[in-house]
Amino acid sequence: MSTPSPYEILGVAPSASMEEIKIAYRRAARATHPDLGGSEEKFKEVQQAFQDISVLANPLSHDETFQKPGEAPRAGFSARPFDERLRKSPQQPKAQLSTEYVPEFSDASFTWLSRELSEQKIHGEPRKRGLFANRARLVREANTINLLSKNVLNVLPAARLVNGVAAPHGGHYDHVLVAGYRMAVINTMTLPEGYYSFDGNVLRHGNKMTQPPAFSISALQRSFMQMNVMAFTLVLSPNGNRHEPVIEYHRNANPALATTPNVLNAAGLVRELKLFLGSGPTPNVVDRASLAHLREAMY
């Protein structure tokens, strides 16, 4: 049996436009992703096929990675939340696996990201937005970078943290953390220590109610169809205690549901990130193309 061509693997004609190829690639990546019932072998075939076609047809512009304002939703997109079973799994992060880079450093045709930047764990830093700097936000983001560096990046060698990412349709993401083909988007807020109950919409502390900052990852998921993307809101305490504030979910606000955001204190966030990123099919892989596109979106 002859080996299928890259075009046959993606299910497109050799005469297809680059936009059609991109859409077919995102469909195929989503269909073969190990997180969504596919196989790692087929997923790698799709990745390699798209890379081979890209080399033949000139590398894609980084600006085309994100969906443009006013553009119709891309075909094949179906948001899917992180499997609830992973929250109960005793599986430990696969931190002992050696880091692999896709494409490999020996692939001279890949020029989007240097070896030095591919090996760099933290990209970007807290910056002011607009004309005025919000010192409280800058301090909060710096504390988050320190938290993730000490408690996640040192456990998952292939994890890469990109800070200050412009969202595809406007707005910002404080932090984006990737490992393998999973991506965690993290925005932050600060609340006084104490006990809070979360009903899926607001945090209640006595008679006071606070709504976590709203942000959407749907356009980001469409832009990175090969990734399993999840959103997290980190609630920090002014006193630096990772276990404060205490956040308890109502019964009808299970964070495994697609409609309920993950709102966590620092200790909870570290635990969930290790589970989500570390239990992926290939947590030891650095997807250099995705990292390059995220860096391009840094503001």
HUPE-V769210 format. One record per backbone hydrogen bond with DSSP energy under -1.0 kcal/mol. NH is the residue of the N-H (numbers start at 1). CO is the residue of the C=O. E is the energy in kcal/mol with one decimal. If there is no record, write none. Layout:
nh = {NH NH}
co = {CO CO}
e = {E E}
This chain:
nh = {9 10 11 12 16 21 22 23 24 25 26 27 28 29 30 31 32 36 37 38 43 44 45 46 47 48 49 50 51 52 53 54 55 56 57 64 65 71 77 86 87 88 94 95 97 100 102 107 108 110 118 119 123 138 139 140 141 142 143 144 145 146 147 148 149 150 151 152 153 155 156 159 160 161 162 163 164 165 166 167 170 173 175 176 177 178 179 180 182 183 184 185 186 187 189 191 196 197 198 199 203 204 205 208 210 221 222 223 224 227 228 230 232 233 234 235 236 240 244 246 248 250 253 257 260 264 267 269 270 271 272 273 274 275 276 277 278 279 285 286 288 288 291 292 293 294 295 296 297 298 299}
co = {5 6 7 7 13 17 18 19 20 21 22 23 24 25 26 27 28 33 34 33 39 40 41 42 43 44 45 46 47 48 49 50 51 52 53 61 62 68 74 83 84 85 278 93 94 284 286 104 106 107 114 115 161 134 135 136 137 138 139 140 141 142 143 144 145 146 147 148 148 152 152 156 178 121 176 123 174 173 297 171 167 165 186 162 184 160 182 285 179 228 177 230 175 232 234 236 246 204 248 202 210 197 208 205 203 217 218 219 220 224 181 183 185 262 187 264 189 237 241 194 196 198 250 254 257 233 242 265 266 267 268 269 270 271 272 273 274 275 282 100 102 286 287 288 289 290 291 292 293 295 164}
e = {-2.3 -1.7 -1.1 -2.4 -2.4 -2.2 -2.4 -2.2 -2.4 -2.6 -2.3 -2.2 -2.7 -3.0 -2.1 -2.4 -2.0 -1.8 -1.1 -2.2 -2.3 -2.3 -1.7 -2.2 -2.2 -2.6 -2.5 -2.3 -2.0 -2.6 -2.3 -2.4 -2.0 -1.6 -2.2 -1.5 -1.7 -2.1 -1.2 -1.5 -1.6 -1.1 -1.2 -2.2 -1.0 -3.0 -2.4 -1.8 -1.3 -1.3 -2.1 -2.0 -3.0 -2.3 -2.5 -2.3 -2.7 -2.1 -2.4 -1.9 -2.3 -2.0 -2.3 -2.8 -2.4 -2.1 -1.8 -2.1 -2.6 -1.1 -2.4 -2.0 -2.6 -3.1 -3.1 -2.9 -2.6 -2.3 -2.7 -1.9 -1.6 -2.9 -2.0 -2.7 -3.2 -2.4 -2.0 -2.3 -1.4 -2.4 -3.4 -3.1 -3.2 -2.1 -2.1 -2.3 -2.9 -2.1 -2.8 -1.6 -3.5 -2.9 -2.9 -2.0 -2.6 -2.7 -2.0 -1.7 -1.7 -2.0 -1.8 -2.5 -2.9 -3.4 -2.8 -3.1 -2.9 -1.7 -1.5 -2.5 -2.6 -2.7 -1.8 -2.0 -1.3 -2.6 -2.7 -2.6 -2.3 -1.9 -2.5 -2.8 -2.1 -1.9 -3.1 -2.7 -1.4 -1.5 -1.6 -2.8 -2.4 -1.2 -2.2 -2.3 -2.1 -2.3 -2.3 -1.9 -1.1 -1.4 -2.0}
